[in-house]
Amino acid sequence: MNRKKFRVASNEAGVHLELNNHFANDLTVFEKSTTALDTQYFRQAPLLVIEVDLKVDLSETPFGGDLDYLLAKSKKLHEFGTEKLIWITTNSKKIFISNKHDPWQIVDFDCDIELLDGCVLNLAKLLLEEDIKI
């Protein structure tokens, strides 16, 4: 990924959608030219969000389950301006790809996925190269 053009933030980087409405994300990619760092949250929409598994307690929420939460979070981030969300599910080894203006896709780990500007992720190849077994 072109690090001169994009800023990558990880480890539950916070995005401020509106007053008292924030999301933490596993990995976010912002366009550097339009992104200002804040002491707590990014106030601009990331171009790309990547989430790995759902790690949220849904017992105190209106969501019926993981899929409801995934869909609602994706909708809110797209409405905020995020172009693409990628949800990686390690148990099923499936990847959900949500583009703002296109139908969702669900693919296997061994599929090539374009992240941004020709940067391609093939999770199966990456895991093999890094000798990571899941």
DSSP file (Angstrom, degrees, kcal/mol; ACC not computed):
  #  RESIDUE AA STRUCTURE BP1 BP2  ACC     N-H-->O    O-->H-N    N-H-->O    O-->H-N    TCO  KAPPA ALPHA  PHI   PSI    X-CA   Y-CA   Z-CA
    1    1 A M              0   0    0      0, 0.0     2,-1.0     0, 0.0   116,-0.1   0.000 360.0 360.0 360.0 140.2    0.0    0.0    0.0
    2    2 A N    >>  -     0   0    0      1,-0.2     4,-2.3   115,-0.1     3,-0.9  -0.541 360.0-170.9 -70.6 100.6    1.3    3.4   -0.9
    3    3 A R  T 34 S+     0   0    0     -2,-1.0    -1,-0.2     1,-0.3     5,-0.1   0.629  82.5  61.1 -73.3 -13.4    2.2    4.8    2.6
    4    4 A K  T 34 S+     0   0    0      1,-0.1    -1,-0.3     3,-0.1    -2,-0.1   0.765 115.2  33.2 -79.1 -25.7    2.8    8.3    1.2
    5    5 A K  T <4 S+     0   0    0     -3,-0.9    27,-2.6     1,-0.1    28,-0.5   0.764 119.9  48.9 -97.2 -32.2   -0.9    8.4    0.1
    6    6 A F  E  <  -A   31   0A   0     -4,-2.3     2,-0.5    25,-0.2    25,-0.2  -0.861  62.1-149.0-119.1 146.6   -2.6    6.4    2.9
    7    7 A R  E     -A   30   0A   0     23,-3.0    23,-3.0    -2,-0.3     2,-0.5  -0.957  16.7-155.9-109.8 127.2   -2.4    6.4    6.7
    8    8 A V  E     -A   29   0A   0     -2,-0.5     2,-0.4    21,-0.2    21,-0.2  -0.893  11.3-176.6-106.3 130.2   -3.0    3.0    8.3
    9    9 A A  E     +A   28   0A   0     19,-2.7    19,-3.2    -2,-0.5     2,-0.2  -0.980   9.0 169.0-125.6 139.6   -4.3    2.9   11.9
   10   10 A S  E     +A   27   0A   0     -2,-0.4    17,-0.2    17,-0.2    16,-0.1  -0.724  40.4  69.1-135.8-175.5   -4.7   -0.3   13.9
   11   11 A N  E    S-     0   0A   0     15,-1.2    15,-0.2    -2,-0.2    -1,-0.2   0.962 125.7 -40.7  65.2  56.0   -5.4   -1.7   17.3
   12   12 A E  E    S-     0   0A   0     13,-0.4    14,-0.2    14,-0.3    -1,-0.2   0.898  78.4-164.3  63.1  44.6   -9.0   -0.5   17.7
   13   13 A A  E     -A   25   0A   0     12,-1.3    12,-1.8    13,-0.2     2,-0.3  -0.404  18.7-125.0 -59.6 130.7   -8.5    2.9   16.1
   14   14 A G  E     -A   24   0A   0     26,-0.5    28,-2.8    10,-0.2     2,-0.5  -0.611  20.7-162.9 -87.9 139.3  -11.5    5.0   17.0
   15   15 A V  E     -Ab  23  42A   0      8,-2.9     8,-2.2    -2,-0.3     2,-0.8  -0.987  13.1-143.4-120.0 126.5  -13.7    6.8   14.5
   16   16 A H  E     +A   22   0A   0     26,-3.2     6,-0.2    -2,-0.5     3,-0.1  -0.802  24.5 170.3 -93.0 108.0  -16.0    9.6   15.7
   17   17 A L  E     -     0   0A   0      4,-2.2     2,-0.3    -2,-0.8    -1,-0.2   0.902  64.5 -39.8 -83.0 -45.1  -19.3    9.4   13.7
   18   18 A E  E >  S-A   21   0A   0      3,-1.5     3,-2.5     0, 0.0    -1,-0.3  -0.936  93.7 -34.7-167.1 179.0  -21.3   12.0   15.8
   19   19 A L  T 3  S-     0   0    0      1,-0.3     3,-0.1    -2,-0.3    -3,-0.0  -0.243 129.9  -5.8 -52.3 124.7  -21.8   13.0   19.4
   20   20 A N  T 3  S+     0   0    0      1,-0.1     2,-0.4    -3,-0.0    -1,-0.3   0.731 111.2 108.3  59.9  26.0  -21.6    9.9   21.6
   21   21 A N  E <   +A   18   0A   0     -3,-2.5    -4,-2.2     2,-0.0    -3,-1.5  -0.873  40.0 150.7-135.8 101.7  -21.4    7.7   18.6
   22   22 A H  E     -A   16   0A   0     -2,-0.4     2,-0.4    -6,-0.2    -6,-0.2  -0.922  27.1-155.6-130.7 151.5  -18.0    6.1   18.0
   23   23 A F  E     -A   15   0A   0     -8,-2.2    -8,-2.9    -2,-0.3     2,-0.4  -0.991   8.1-148.1-126.0 139.9  -16.7    2.9   16.5
   24   24 A A  E     -A   14   0A   0     -2,-0.4     2,-0.4   -10,-0.2   -10,-0.2  -0.882  21.4-165.1 -99.3 139.5  -13.4    1.1   17.2
   25   25 A N  E     -A   13   0A   0    -12,-1.8   -12,-1.3    -2,-0.4   -13,-0.4  -0.949  26.5-135.6-128.9 146.3  -12.0   -0.7   14.2
   26   26 A D  E    S+     0   0A   0     -2,-0.4   -15,-1.2     1,-0.3     2,-0.4   0.942  93.4   1.7 -63.6 -48.1   -9.3   -3.4   14.0
   27   27 A L  E     -AC  10  50A   0     23,-1.6    23,-2.9   -17,-0.2     2,-0.4  -0.991  68.9-176.8-144.6 132.0   -7.6   -1.7   11.0
   28   28 A T  E     -AC   9  49A   0    -19,-3.2   -19,-2.7    -2,-0.4     2,-0.4  -0.962  11.0-156.8-129.4 148.7   -8.5    1.5    9.2
   29   29 A V  E     -AC   8  48A   0     19,-2.4    18,-2.2    -2,-0.4    19,-1.6  -0.992  15.8-177.5-126.7 125.1   -7.0    3.2    6.1
   30   30 A F  E     -A    7   0A   0    -23,-3.0   -23,-3.0    -2,-0.4     2,-0.6  -0.838  35.1-108.2-117.1 154.3   -7.4    6.9    5.6
   31   31 A E  E >   -A    6   0A   0     -2,-0.3     3,-1.3   -25,-0.2     4,-0.4  -0.752  29.9-143.0 -77.9 123.9   -6.3    9.2    2.8
   32   32 A K  G >  S+     0   0    0    -27,-2.6     3,-1.2    -2,-0.6    -1,-0.2   0.863  93.6  61.1 -59.1 -39.1   -3.4   11.2    4.3
   33   33 A S  G 3  S+     0   0    0    -28,-0.5    -1,-0.3     1,-0.3   -27,-0.1   0.697 114.5  33.5 -66.7 -17.7   -4.3   14.4    2.6
   34   34 A T  G <  S+     0   0    0     -3,-1.3     2,-0.5     2,-0.0    -1,-0.3   0.298  98.3  96.8-118.6   8.9   -7.7   14.6    4.2
   35   35 A T    <   -     0   0    0     -3,-1.2     2,-0.4    -4,-0.4    -5,-0.0  -0.881  46.5-171.4-111.4 126.3   -7.0   13.1    7.6
   36   36 A A        -     0   0    0     -2,-0.5     7,-0.5    -3,-0.0     2,-0.3  -0.937  23.7-127.6-110.1 134.8   -6.3   15.0   10.8
   37   37 A L        -     0   0    0     -2,-0.4     2,-0.3     5,-0.1     5,-0.1  -0.587  25.0-166.1 -80.4 143.7   -5.2   13.1   13.9
   38   38 A D        -     0   0    0     -2,-0.3     4,-0.0     3,-0.1    -1,-0.0  -0.768  34.3-109.4-121.1 166.1   -7.1   13.8   17.1
   39   39 A T  S    S+     0   0    0     -2,-0.3     3,-0.1     1,-0.1    -2,-0.0   0.770 111.7   5.5 -70.5 -23.4   -6.2   12.9   20.7
   40   40 A Q  S    S+     0   0    0      1,-0.4   -26,-0.5   -27,-0.0     2,-0.3   0.698 126.0  20.2-125.5 -43.0   -8.9   10.2   20.8
   41   41 A Y        -     0   0    0    -28,-0.1     2,-0.4   -26,-0.0    -1,-0.4  -0.912  63.6-116.7-135.4 154.8  -10.7    9.7   17.5
   42   42 A F  B     -b   15   0A   0    -28,-2.8   -26,-3.2    -2,-0.3    -5,-0.1  -0.773  22.3-162.6 -82.1 138.0  -10.4   10.2   13.8
   43   43 A R        +     0   0    0     -7,-0.5     2,-0.3    -2,-0.4    -1,-0.1   0.463  66.2  75.4-103.1  -3.4  -13.2   12.5   12.7
   44   44 A Q  S    S-     0   0    0     -8,-0.2   -28,-0.1     1,-0.0    37,-0.1  -0.756  91.2-101.7-104.2 155.4  -13.0   11.6    9.0
   45   45 A A        -     0   0    0     -2,-0.3     2,-0.1    35,-0.3    -2,-0.1  -0.570  36.0-123.3 -73.2 132.9  -14.4    8.5    7.4
   46   46 A P        -     0   0    0      0, 0.0    37,-0.4     0, 0.0   -16,-0.3  -0.470   8.2-137.3 -69.6 149.5  -11.7    5.9    6.7
   47   47 A L  S    S+     0   0    0    -18,-2.2    37,-2.1     1,-0.2    36,-0.6   0.877  89.5  21.5 -69.7 -37.5  -11.6    4.7    3.1
   48   48 A L  E     -Cd  29  84A   0    -19,-1.6   -19,-2.4    35,-0.2     2,-0.4  -0.992  62.7-169.9-137.0 137.2  -11.2    1.1    4.2
   49   49 A V  E     -Cd  28  85A   0     35,-2.0    37,-2.7    -2,-0.4     2,-0.5  -0.997   5.6-167.4-124.7 132.6  -12.0   -0.7    7.4
   50   50 A I  E     -Cd  27  86A   0    -23,-2.9   -23,-1.6    -2,-0.4     2,-0.4  -0.986   6.2-173.3-119.9 126.9  -10.9   -4.3    8.1
   51   51 A E  E     - d   0  87A   0     35,-3.0    37,-3.4    -2,-0.5     2,-0.6  -0.948  12.1-154.1-118.5 138.9  -12.4   -6.2   11.0
   52   52 A V  E     - d   0  88A   0     -2,-0.4    37,-0.2     1,-0.3    35,-0.1  -0.950  63.4 -35.7-115.8 113.1  -11.2   -9.7   12.1
   53   53 A D  S    S-     0   0    0     35,-3.4     2,-0.6    -2,-0.6    -1,-0.3   0.366  81.0 -81.1  56.1 161.1  -13.9  -11.7   13.9
   54   54 A L        +     0   0    0     -3,-0.1    -1,-0.1     1,-0.1    12,-0.1  -0.855  45.3 173.1 -96.9 125.0  -16.6  -10.0   16.1
   55   55 A K        +     0   0    0     -2,-0.6     2,-0.4     2,-0.1    -1,-0.1  -0.472  37.7 115.4-127.6  59.9  -15.3   -9.3   19.6
   56   56 A V        -     0   0    0     -2,-0.0     2,-0.8     0, 0.0    -2,-0.0  -0.988  65.5-123.7-134.4 139.7  -18.2   -7.4   21.0
   57   57 A D        +     0   0    0     -2,-0.4     3,-0.4     1,-0.1    -2,-0.1  -0.734  27.8 179.4 -81.6 112.3  -20.6   -8.1   23.9
   58   58 A L    >   +     0   0    0     -2,-0.8     3,-1.6     1,-0.2     5,-0.2   0.368  53.6  99.8 -95.9   3.9  -24.1   -7.9   22.3
   59   59 A S  T 3  S+     0   0    0      1,-0.3    -1,-0.2     3,-0.1    -2,-0.0   0.793  87.7  41.7 -64.2 -28.4  -26.0   -8.7   25.4
   60   60 A E  T 3  S+     0   0    0     -3,-0.4    -1,-0.3     2,-0.0    -2,-0.1   0.077 104.7  85.0-104.8  22.9  -26.9   -5.1   26.2
   61   61 A T  S <  S-     0   0    0     -3,-1.6    -3,-0.0     2,-0.2     0, 0.0  -0.755  82.9-118.3-121.2 166.5  -27.6   -4.1   22.6
   62   62 A P  S    S+     0   0    0      0, 0.0     2,-0.2     0, 0.0    -3,-0.1   0.460  78.7 113.8 -80.7   0.8  -30.7   -4.3   20.3
   63   63 A F        -     0   0    0     -5,-0.2    -2,-0.2     1,-0.1     3,-0.1  -0.524  60.9-148.8 -79.7 138.0  -28.8   -6.6   17.9
   64   64 A G        -     0   0    0     -2,-0.2     2,-0.3     1,-0.2    -1,-0.1   0.650  69.5 -38.8 -78.0 -15.6  -30.1  -10.1   17.6
   65   65 A G  S  > S-     0   0    0      1,-0.1     4,-2.0    -7,-0.0     5,-0.2  -0.984  79.1 -57.3 174.8-174.1  -26.7  -11.5   16.9
   66   66 A D  H  > S+     0   0    0     -2,-0.3     4,-2.8     1,-0.2     5,-0.2   0.888 125.8  51.5 -57.7 -44.1  -23.3  -11.2   15.2
   67   67 A L  H  > S+     0   0    0      1,-0.2     4,-2.6     2,-0.2    -1,-0.2   0.904 108.2  51.7 -64.9 -40.5  -24.7  -10.8   11.7
   68   68 A D  H  > S+     0   0    0      2,-0.2     4,-2.5     1,-0.2    -1,-0.2   0.924 112.5  46.6 -59.1 -44.0  -27.1   -8.0   12.8
   69   69 A Y  H  X S+     0   0    0     -4,-2.0     4,-2.9     2,-0.2     5,-0.3   0.929 111.1  51.4 -64.5 -45.7  -24.2   -6.2   14.4
   70   70 A L  H  X S+     0   0    0     -4,-2.8     4,-2.1     1,-0.2    -2,-0.2   0.913 113.5  45.0 -57.4 -45.1  -22.0   -6.6   11.3
   71   71 A L  H  X S+     0   0    0     -4,-2.6     4,-2.4     2,-0.2    -1,-0.2   0.910 114.6  47.4 -67.5 -42.9  -24.7   -5.3    9.0
   72   72 A A  H  X S+     0   0    0     -4,-2.5     4,-2.4    -5,-0.2    -2,-0.2   0.915 113.3  47.4 -66.9 -43.0  -25.6   -2.3   11.2
   73   73 A K  H  X S+     0   0    0     -4,-2.9     4,-2.5     1,-0.2     5,-0.2   0.913 112.5  50.3 -64.8 -41.5  -22.0   -1.3   11.7
   74   74 A S  H  X S+     0   0    0     -4,-2.1     4,-2.6    -5,-0.3     5,-0.2   0.928 110.3  49.7 -61.3 -45.3  -21.3   -1.6    8.0
   75   75 A K  H  X S+     0   0    0     -4,-2.4     4,-2.6     1,-0.2    -2,-0.2   0.929 112.0  47.7 -60.4 -46.5  -24.4    0.5    7.2
   76   76 A K  H  X S+     0   0    0     -4,-2.4     4,-1.8     1,-0.2    -1,-0.2   0.912 113.0  47.9 -63.1 -42.8  -23.4    3.3    9.7
   77   77 A L  H  X>S+     0   0    0     -4,-2.5     5,-2.6     2,-0.2     4,-1.1   0.897 112.3  49.2 -66.7 -39.1  -19.8    3.4    8.4
   78   78 A H  H ><5S+     0   0    0     -4,-2.6     3,-0.6     3,-0.2    -2,-0.2   0.921 110.7  50.2 -64.4 -42.3  -20.9    3.5    4.8
   79   79 A E  H 3<5S+     0   0    0     -4,-2.6    -1,-0.2     1,-0.2    -2,-0.2   0.848 107.9  54.5 -62.7 -32.8  -23.3    6.3    5.6
   80   80 A F  H 3<5S-     0   0    0     -4,-1.8   -35,-0.3    -5,-0.2    -1,-0.2   0.739 132.0 -92.4 -72.2 -23.8  -20.4    8.1    7.4
   81   81 A G  T <<5S+     0   0    0     -4,-1.1    -3,-0.2    -3,-0.6     2,-0.2   0.381  73.3 146.5 129.0  -2.7  -18.4    7.9    4.2
   82   82 A T      < -     0   0    0     -5,-2.6    -1,-0.3     1,-0.1   -35,-0.2  -0.478  31.6-160.1 -66.6 130.3  -16.4    4.7    4.4
   83   83 A E        +     0   0    0    -36,-0.6    17,-2.8   -37,-0.4     2,-0.4   0.877  67.1  18.9 -80.4 -40.2  -16.0    3.2    0.9
   84   84 A K  E     -dE  48  99A   0    -37,-2.1   -35,-2.0    15,-0.2     2,-0.4  -0.995  54.8-170.8-142.0 137.9  -15.1   -0.4    1.7
   85   85 A L  E     -dE  49  98A   0     13,-2.6    13,-3.1    -2,-0.4     2,-0.5  -0.984   6.0-165.6-123.6 139.0  -15.4   -2.8    4.7
   86   86 A I  E     -dE  50  97A   0    -37,-2.7   -35,-3.0    -2,-0.4     2,-0.6  -0.988   2.2-166.1-125.3 122.4  -13.8   -6.2    4.9
   87   87 A W  E     -dE  51  96A   0      9,-2.7     9,-2.8    -2,-0.5     2,-0.5  -0.941   5.7-161.3-110.2 118.0  -14.9   -8.6    7.6
   88   88 A I  E     -dE  52  95A   0    -37,-3.4   -35,-3.4    -2,-0.6     2,-0.6  -0.879   2.1-165.9-102.1 124.0  -12.6  -11.6    8.1
   89   89 A T  E  >> - E   0  94A   0      5,-2.8     5,-1.3    -2,-0.5     4,-1.2  -0.929   3.0-169.9-113.0 111.7  -14.2  -14.6    9.9
   90   90 A T  T  45S+     0   0    0     -2,-0.6    -1,-0.1     2,-0.2     5,-0.0   0.818  80.7  55.6 -75.4 -31.3  -11.5  -17.0   11.1
   91   91 A N  T  45S+     0   0    0      1,-0.2    -1,-0.2     2,-0.1    -2,-0.0   0.946 121.1  28.8 -66.0 -46.7  -13.8  -19.9   12.1
   92   92 A S  T  45S-     0   0    0      2,-0.1    -1,-0.2    16,-0.0    -2,-0.2   0.576 100.7-132.8 -88.7 -10.0  -15.6  -20.2    8.8
   93   93 A K  T  <5 +     0   0    0     -4,-1.2    16,-1.1     1,-0.2     2,-0.3   0.906  61.1 134.5  55.2  44.4  -12.5  -18.9    6.8
   94   94 A K  E   < -EF  89 108A   0     -5,-1.3    -5,-2.8    14,-0.2     2,-0.5  -0.888  46.0-149.3-120.8 152.8  -14.8  -16.5    4.9
   95   95 A I  E     -EF  88 107A   0     12,-2.9    12,-2.6    -2,-0.3     2,-0.5  -0.990   5.8-152.7-125.8 124.3  -14.4  -12.9    4.0
   96   96 A F  E     -EF  87 106A   0     -9,-2.8    -9,-2.7    -2,-0.5     2,-0.5  -0.839  11.2-162.7 -94.2 129.1  -17.3  -10.5    3.7
   97   97 A I  E     -EF  86 105A   0      8,-3.0     8,-2.0    -2,-0.5     2,-0.6  -0.962   6.7-174.7-117.9 120.2  -16.6   -7.6    1.3
   98   98 A S  E     -E   85   0A   0    -13,-3.1   -13,-2.6    -2,-0.5     2,-0.3  -0.928   0.8-173.8-120.2 106.9  -18.9   -4.6    1.6
   99   99 A N  E >   -E   84   0A   0     -2,-0.6     3,-1.0     3,-0.3   -15,-0.2  -0.785  32.7-121.2 -96.0 144.4  -18.4   -1.8   -1.0
  100  100 A K  T 3  S+     0   0    0    -17,-2.8    -1,-0.1    -2,-0.3   -16,-0.1   0.838 107.7  23.0 -54.3 -39.5  -20.5    1.4   -0.5
  101  101 A H  T 3  S+     0   0    0    -18,-0.2    -1,-0.2     2,-0.1   -18,-0.0   0.247 113.5  72.8-116.6  12.8  -22.2    1.2   -3.9
  102  102 A D  S <  S-     0   0    0     -3,-1.0    -3,-0.3     1,-0.0     3,-0.1  -0.858  86.4 -91.0-125.6 159.2  -22.0   -2.5   -4.8
  103  103 A P        -     0   0    0      0, 0.0    -4,-0.2     0, 0.0    -2,-0.1  -0.351  53.7 -98.1 -62.5 149.6  -23.6   -5.7   -3.7
  104  104 A W        -     0   0    0     -6,-0.1     2,-0.4    -8,-0.0    -6,-0.2  -0.283  35.9-153.5 -65.0 153.6  -21.8   -7.6   -0.9
  105  105 A Q  E     -F   97   0A   0     -8,-2.0    -8,-3.0    -3,-0.1     2,-0.4  -0.963   7.8-159.4-125.9 148.1  -19.5  -10.5   -1.7
  106  106 A I  E     +F   96   0A   0     -2,-0.4     2,-0.3   -10,-0.2   -10,-0.2  -0.989  24.8 168.9-125.4 121.6  -18.5  -13.4    0.5
  107  107 A V  E     -F   95   0A   0    -12,-2.6   -12,-2.9    -2,-0.4     2,-0.1  -0.828  33.5-102.8-129.4 165.6  -15.3  -15.2   -0.6
  108  108 A D  E >   -F   94   0A   0     -2,-0.3     3,-1.7   -14,-0.2   -14,-0.2  -0.403  40.3-102.3 -82.1 164.5  -12.9  -17.8    0.8
  109  109 A F  T 3  S+     0   0    0    -16,-1.1    15,-2.2     1,-0.3    14,-0.4   0.748 117.5  62.1 -58.0 -26.5   -9.5  -16.9    2.3
  110  110 A D  T 3  S+     0   0    0     13,-0.2     2,-0.3    14,-0.2    -1,-0.3   0.353  81.8 103.8 -89.3   9.0   -7.7  -18.0   -0.9
  111  111 A C  S <  S-     0   0    0     -3,-1.7    12,-0.5     1,-0.0     2,-0.4  -0.650  76.1-116.7 -87.5 145.6   -9.4  -15.3   -3.1
  112  112 A D        -     0   0    0     -2,-0.3     2,-0.5    10,-0.2    10,-0.2  -0.682  32.5-168.3 -77.9 131.1   -7.6  -12.2   -4.2
  113  113 A I  E     -G  121   0B   0      8,-2.5     8,-3.2    -2,-0.4     2,-0.5  -0.985  17.5-136.5-124.6 123.6   -9.2   -9.1   -2.8
  114  114 A E  E     -G  120   0B   0     -2,-0.5     6,-0.3     6,-0.2     3,-0.1  -0.686  22.1-179.6 -78.6 124.1   -8.4   -5.6   -4.0
  115  115 A L  E     -     0   0B   0      4,-3.8     2,-0.3    -2,-0.5    -1,-0.2   0.951  60.2 -30.9 -84.5 -68.8   -8.1   -3.3   -0.9
  116  116 A L  E >  S-G  119   0B   0      3,-0.5     3,-2.8   -68,-0.0    -1,-0.3  -0.985 117.1  -2.8-151.4 144.1   -7.2    0.1   -2.5
  117  117 A D  T 3  S-     0   0    0     -2,-0.3     3,-0.1     1,-0.3  -115,-0.1   0.811 130.5 -45.3  45.2  46.6   -5.3    1.4   -5.5
  118  118 A G  T 3  S+     0   0    0      1,-0.3     2,-0.6  -117,-0.0    -1,-0.3   0.449  97.9 140.0  81.4  -1.2   -4.3   -2.1   -6.8
  119  119 A C  E <   -G  116   0B   0     -3,-2.8    -4,-3.8  -117,-0.0    -3,-0.5  -0.688  37.4-161.1 -77.0 119.1   -3.1   -3.3   -3.4
  120  120 A V  E     -G  114   0B   0     -2,-0.6     2,-0.5    -6,-0.3    -6,-0.2  -0.858  11.7-158.8-112.4 136.6   -4.3   -7.0   -3.3
  121  121 A L  E     +G  113   0B   0     -8,-3.2    -8,-2.5    -2,-0.4     2,-0.5  -0.958  12.2 177.3-112.2 127.5   -4.8   -9.2   -0.3
  122  122 A N     >  -     0   0    0     -2,-0.5     4,-2.4   -10,-0.2     5,-0.2  -0.909  11.9-168.2-122.1 100.4   -4.9  -13.0   -0.5
  123  123 A L  H  > S+     0   0    0    -12,-0.5     4,-2.8    -2,-0.5     5,-0.2   0.856  82.4  54.2 -63.0 -39.1   -5.2  -14.0    3.1
  124  124 A A  H  > S+     0   0    0    -15,-2.2     4,-2.1     1,-0.2    -1,-0.2   0.926 111.9  45.0 -61.3 -44.6   -4.5  -17.7    2.5
  125  125 A K  H  > S+     0   0    0    -16,-0.3     4,-2.9     2,-0.2    -2,-0.2   0.911 113.2  50.9 -65.1 -42.0   -1.2  -16.8    0.8
  126  126 A L  H  X S+     0   0    0     -4,-2.4     4,-2.1     2,-0.2    -2,-0.2   0.924 110.5  48.1 -62.6 -44.9   -0.3  -14.3    3.5
  127  127 A L  H  <>S+     0   0    0     -4,-2.8     5,-3.0     2,-0.2     4,-0.3   0.901 113.3  48.5 -62.3 -40.7   -0.9  -16.8    6.3
  128  128 A L  H ><5S+     0   0    0     -4,-2.1     3,-1.2    -5,-0.2    -2,-0.2   0.929 111.2  49.3 -65.1 -45.8    1.2  -19.4    4.5
  129  129 A E  H 3<5S+     0   0    0     -4,-2.9    -2,-0.2     1,-0.3    -1,-0.2   0.856 115.2  44.4 -61.6 -35.4    4.0  -17.0    3.9
  130  130 A E  T 3<5S-     0   0    0     -4,-2.1    -1,-0.3    -5,-0.2    -2,-0.2   0.398 110.6-123.0 -89.9   2.1    4.0  -15.9    7.6
  131  131 A D  T < 5 +     0   0    0     -3,-1.2     2,-0.5    -4,-0.3    -3,-0.2   0.903  58.1 153.3  55.1  45.3    3.7  -19.5    8.8
  132  132 A I      < -     0   0    0     -5,-3.0     2,-0.5    -6,-0.1    -1,-0.2  -0.914  27.6-162.9-107.2 128.0    0.5  -18.7   10.6
  133  133 A K              0   0    0     -2,-0.5    -5,-0.0     1,-0.1     0, 0.0  -0.939 360.0 360.0-113.2 129.1   -2.0  -21.5   11.2
  134  134 A I              0   0    0     -2,-0.5    -1,-0.1   -44,-0.0   -41,-0.1   0.358 360.0 360.0-127.2 360.0   -5.6  -20.8   12.1
